Amino acid sequence: MTGDKVFAADIFASENILKDRLDLLLPSYINEAIVDGKKVSIKNKVVQDYLTKLLSKDNQEDFLKENGSNYKIKNKSIHISSY
């Protein structure tokens, strides 16, 4: 989150998958925070609405077509990335 908006979200199927990718992701997270970061002033409702779109089985596919990606192996989500 930055300012009054959700900037991005990454959700991993397991802690091990996150650990495997953290060395690649952490520098970009830090860079985004330095370049685009603002004091967080987001309302809980905005976060809830974003997560509802991201996590809802009915809406997730459409939401991610416009706002992210869903990496799957054997039709199982292993990394959901949204922006």
Secondary structure, DSSP 4 states (H G I P E B T S, - for coil): -BTTB---EEEESSHHHHHHHHHHHHHHHHHHHHHH-------HHHHHHHHHHHH-TTTHHHHHHHHEEEEEETTEEEEEEE-
